[in-house]
Amino acid sequence: MPKQTHGERQDIIDALDPEVTRVKVKDEFGHNKWRDKDDLHDKDIVILKGDGLPYVMKGKPGRKAAPPLKPVNDSVAEHVRQKQVVLESDAILRTAKGKPSSGEVLDHVLVGLADEAASLSFERTSAEREGKETSHISMRRVSALKAIGDTWLKRKDQLSHTAVDLESASFKKLFSFIMETFRGALSDTGLRPEMIETVFAKLAQRLADEWEDEAKNRMKRD
């Protein structure tokens, strides 16, 4: 394939139809590739067909997305609209989409499971008043309660792993930096060095004894 100067390549690109998004090129290693027409590499050579025109692609690569199916009638359309409103207001779905790695997802799942378990309890009570069989409802509620317990344990385990580790090297570095900042702030107020040392001596006394245990207890409180 004859070499192309940068100017010749640019003339080819400039002559393309505006709808063209990608062109076929040969890269510096001799491999044929499709490139975005506005993102060619320095050593790319645009491959030309026998008629002197480049191989091009219009639109985004890959299969075209299937068009959404339209509701068969107005009643179905209204049902779809109402469903979409409910989905958009659903806390679990909204959190899972926005912050999928957040612990809030499990929080919302717990609430949802508890709501279902309460609903099943109401169904069972209603069935009992009407003299109907309730064992199947009870089994469903037992399953819901088990799911609540499992989810709660997962959330508790998650919280224990995200708690601040006071023994970690990273926390000790952070605490040291906080102390340096505090010392600097005291110095900025004009306190004499001996007064600053007195303050830090008192602070050291407070940090001794059971301070670490109390700090851990404070972090565990809701």
N, C-alpha and C positions, 0 to 999 in steps of 0.2 A: 504494500500500500504506500503510495507516495506521501512524503511528509507534508504536513500543513503548517503554515506559519500561524502565529496567533491571530494576525489580521484576517487571513483567509477563513479560519475557523469562526471568527466573530462575524464575518460577512454571511456565512452559512446560517448562523444562529439568528442574525438580524432579519434574514429573509423568510424565516419560518412563520407559519400561520399563528396568530395570537393564541389560538386554542391549543397549540402544541405545548405539552408540559415536559416531555422527556425525549431524549435523542439517544441513538445507539452509538457507542464509541468503542475504540480499542484503547485500552489503558497502556501504561508504560511497560507492563509485563506481557503484552500481547493478548490479553483477555478481553472478550467482548462484554460490554456492560451497558445497562440503561442508566443514564444520568439525568438528573434534573437539568433542564437547559440553562438555568441560571447558576448552576453549581458544578461546572465542568472543572476537572483537575488540569493543572498546567500542561501535563504531557499527554492528555487525552487527544485522540484523533477522531473526528466525526467520520463514521463509516458512510460511504456514499453508494447508492445503487447504480445499476448500469446506466440509468438515465441522468445520473449526476445529482439526484436528490437524496437527502439523508433518510434513514429509517427513523420514524417518529412515533410518538404515542400521545394521544390526547386524553385528558382527564386523569384521574387518579389510578395508579396501578391496582390490579386485583379485580375480583368480580364486583359487578355492580350490586349495590344493596337492593334487596327485594323491596318493592314499593309496599307501604303499609296497607293492610286490608281495610276497606271502608265498611262501616256498619251497614247491615242490610236494610235497616229502616230507622226512623227517628227514635223509636222506643229503645232500640239497642244502642243507638248513639248516646242517648241520655244516660243509659246504664254505664256505658264506657266512661262518660264524662264524670259521673259520680264516683266510679271506682278510682279514677285518676286523682280526684280530689282527696279521697281517703288515703291513697298510697302516698301522696305528697305530704300529708299530715301525720303519717305513721312515724312515731319516734324511733322505732328500731330500724326501719328502712332508711330514714333520713340520717341517723347516726352512722349506720353501716356504710352508707355511700360517702358521707363527708369525712368521718374519722374512723375508718374500719379497724385501726389498731388501738383505738381508745378503749379504756375500761368501761366507758359509758354504754358500750354495746351490751355487755353482760348485765349492766344495771337495768337497761330497758327490757332485756330478755326476762330478767327476774320479775319485773313488774307485769309483763305480758303473761308469763306462766301463772303468776298469782291471780291475775284477773280471770284466766281460764279456769283455774281451780275453784275460784269463788263462784263462777257461773255454773260449773258442774255441781257444786254443793246446792245451789238453788234448784237446779234441775232435779236432783235426787229428792230434795224436800218436797217439791211439787208432785213428783211421781208417787212418793209415799202417801201424800194426802189423797191421791186419787186411787190408791190401792194397786198401783202398777209395780211390776218387777223393777228393782233398782240395782241389782248386782252388777249389770253392765256399766251403769253410770259410776258406781263405786270403783270399779276397776279402772275406768278412765281417769277418775279423780286421783286414785292411788298413783297412777303413772305420772300425772301432772305434778303431784307432790314430790315424787321421786326426782323428777326433772328439776324441780325448784331446788331441792337439796343438793343435787349434783352441781347445778349452776352456781349456787351460793358458795359451795366449797371451792369451785374454780375461781370465783371472784375473790374469795378470801386468800387463796394461794397467790393469785395475781397481785393483790395488795401487799402481801408479805414480801414478794420479790421486788416490788417497786419502792419499798421503804428505804430511807436513807441508811446506808451502812456506816455507822460511826467509826468502825474499825478499818475502813478502806483507806488506801493511800490517797485516793482522789479527794475524799472528804477532809483528811488531815491537811492536804495542800490548800483546800478551800478555806478551812478554818484558820490556817496560818495567814492566808492573805487577808481575811477579815480582821484578824488581830493587827496586822501591819497597817491596814486602813484606819482602824480605830486609833492606833498609836499616832498616826499622822494627823488625824482629826484633833486629838488632844494637843499635839504640838502646835497646830494652827491656831488654837485658842489662846496661845501664849503661856500655857502652863510651864512651870520650870521642870527640867528633866527629873529632878528628885521627886516632884509631885506625880509625874507620869509613872515613875517606877513604883510609887506607893499605890497608885490606882491599879497597876497590873499585878502587884502583889496581892491586893484584895481580890482581884478578879481570879487569880490563880487559886485562892482559897475556896472561892465559890465553885470553881470548876472541878475541884477535888471531891472526895467523898462519893456521894450518890448522884452527882449531876448527870452522868451518862445514863443511868437507869431512869432517872426522871425525864430526861430528854426522849428516850425511847417510848416511855409511857405517854408523853404528850403527843407524839406522832401517831400513836395508835388510837387516840381518842377521835370520835366522830366530830 
